[in-house]
Amino acid sequence: MTELLPLFLNLTGRDVVLVGAGRVAAGKLRQLLAVGAHVRVVAPEIADEIVEIARDPQRTSLQVHRRAFVPDDLDGAWLVVAAATPAVNRDVAEAAEPRHVFVNAVDDPPNASAFLSGVVRRDGVTLAISTSGDAPALTALLREGLDALLPRDLGAWMARARAERIVWRRDGVPMDERKPRLLRALNDLYEATVPWLNAPEDSWL
């Protein structure tokens, strides 16, 4: 099994091609637009959901081309999402390889060089889970499980971590000392909200 490098991409303002325009492609389109990508959709048939998205006059970062895919569609692209038939996905992969463009082929690992993951986003924290395209249902289950395990006040954790980092950088705190310091700082959040934790033993009587 090929080992993958987990990576977060900044697609804001960058061109992404979406080949295919069915229900699954519509979901991928929403993901891409949500992270600020400029998306070109190419497909002979366009699902109503995508048509509705494209009708929004504010969607200047979206272009829809109702036709078959041609290799030149990938010129200038940073990423391509292939959500079409296996034959079309294969054509996309073959066109992408010499252009050095990564391909996310939906539910089609043989034609993929990049895999979109199950993602949890909350309060500035992003968790991504991948099974290399082999078990997407398991990816979804793990995503839901991790989401349930994250603290409800994760935003407070992020705020404290940001504040502590400013101090560490100012004071030149070595990297290997930062994790235990952060753990103590996060524990302090709860000690501050439950003042009786360190009170005398009979203070609750």
N, C-alpha and C positions, 0 to 999 in steps of 0.2 A: 504494500500500500504506500503510495506517494505521500511523504510528509509535507504539510502545508505550512506556510508562514502566516500567522495571524497578522492582519494589517488593517488599519483604519484609514480610509481614503478621504481626502478633502476634495469633493467634486464641485464645490461652489463655483459657478461661472464657467465650468468646463463642459465640453461636449460629450454627451453619452448617446449612443444609438440603441434604440429599442426595436428589435425585429420581431414582429408579431403584435397583434392588437386584440387579443381575446380577453377573457375574464382574468386569467393569471397575469397577463401582460399589464392589465389595468392596475393590479396590485403593485407590480414592480414600478410602474410609472409613478404612482403616488409616493413610493419610497424615494425615488430619484428626485422628484420635485421637492420633496420635504427637506432634502439636504442641499438644495440650491443648484442642482445640475441643469444644464441646458440640454433638453432631450429632443432628439429627432426620432419620431415613430415611423416605421416603414412596414407596411403590410397591405395586401390586396383588399382585405376586409377589415373594417374598423368597428370594434364593439361600441355599443351605444354609450357605455360608461366613459370611454375615452373621448368620444365625440363631445359629451357634456363637459368634460374637463377642458377640452380644447376651445369650447365656446366662451370660456371665461376671458373677457378682454384683458384681464390683469396677467394672464398666462403668456407673457412675452417670451418666456424661456422654453416654450413648447412649440414644435413644428410637427405636423402630421402629413405624411406622404402616402396616399392610397395607391400603392403599386407594389410590384414584387421587389425583393431585395436585389441589389447589384453591389459588387465589391467596392465600387467607388463611394458607397454610402459611409464607409468606415474612414474615409480620408479626414484627418483632423480630430478623430475621436480619441478620447482617453480610455474609454471602456465601452463594451457592447454587451447588451443583455439580449440573448436569443431565446425567445419564448414562442417559437413556431414549431413546425413539424421537425422530426429528426433529420430529414433530408435538407431542409432549409437551414437548420442549426449547423449541419455539417458544412454547408456552403459558407456560412458565416465564419465558422472556425477556420476554414481553409483560407478565407480572405483576410482574416485577422492575423494569422501567424506571421506572414512576411512584413506586416505593418507594425508588428510588436504591440498589438492591442490585446488586452486581456478580455476573455469571453466568459460571461456567466450564462451558461446554457441551462435553462430551467428544467429540472428533473431529467437531465441528459448529461451525466458525468463524462462520458467519452468525448463529448464535444466542448467540454468546459476547461478553462484554465484559471478560473476564479469562481469562488463559491460565496454567494450571499448567505449570511448566517441568521440564525434566530437571534433577535436583538431585544434587550431590555434597556430602555432609556428612562432614567428618572433623576431629577435634581442634579443634572450635570454629570451623572455617572452612566456609562454605556457598557453593557456586558454583551458579548457576542459568543454564540455557541454554534459549532459546525460539526457535522459528521461526514464532511467531504462529499456531500451530495448523496451518500449511500443510504441514509436513514432519516429523511426529513421529518417524519412523524416523531421520532425520538428527539430530534432537535427541538421541536415544538414543545414536547413534554418537559424537557430540561429547562427550556426558557421559562415556562410557567412555574416550575418548581423554584428556580432561582429568584424569580420575581417575588414569589411568596416569602422567601427567606430574607430578602433585603429589609433593613429596618424602615419603619414608616417615617422616621425622622431623618432620613438620609440627607436631606438638605442641610440639617444642622451639622452633620458630619462633614459635609463638603465645606461649609463655611468655616468650621474650626480648622480643617486641614489647610485651606487657603491661608488663613491667618497665621498658622504655625509655620508654614513654608516661608512666608515673608521674614519671620524672625530668624529661622534657620539660615536663610541665605545672607541676612544681614550679619549674623554672628559667626558665619562660617562653620556651621555644624556639619560634621562628616555624614555622608550618605548612610553609613551603617548604623548611625545613632538615631536616625530620624524615625524609623518605624516604632521602636519602643517609646520614644517621646510622644509620637502621635497617639499611641494606644493609651498612654497616661492622660493625654489631653482629652481624648474621647470619654474616658471614664469620668473625668472631672465634670463633663456635661451632666451626667446623671447624679453625681454627688451633689451638684449645685441645686438640682431640682428635688432631691430627697434629703433634706438637711438632717434628719434623725439617724442617718446611717452611722455616723460617728458620735452620736450622743451617748450620754451615760446609759447603762443597761436598764435602769428603772424609769427612764424619761417618758416611756410610753404608757406607764401605769396611771 
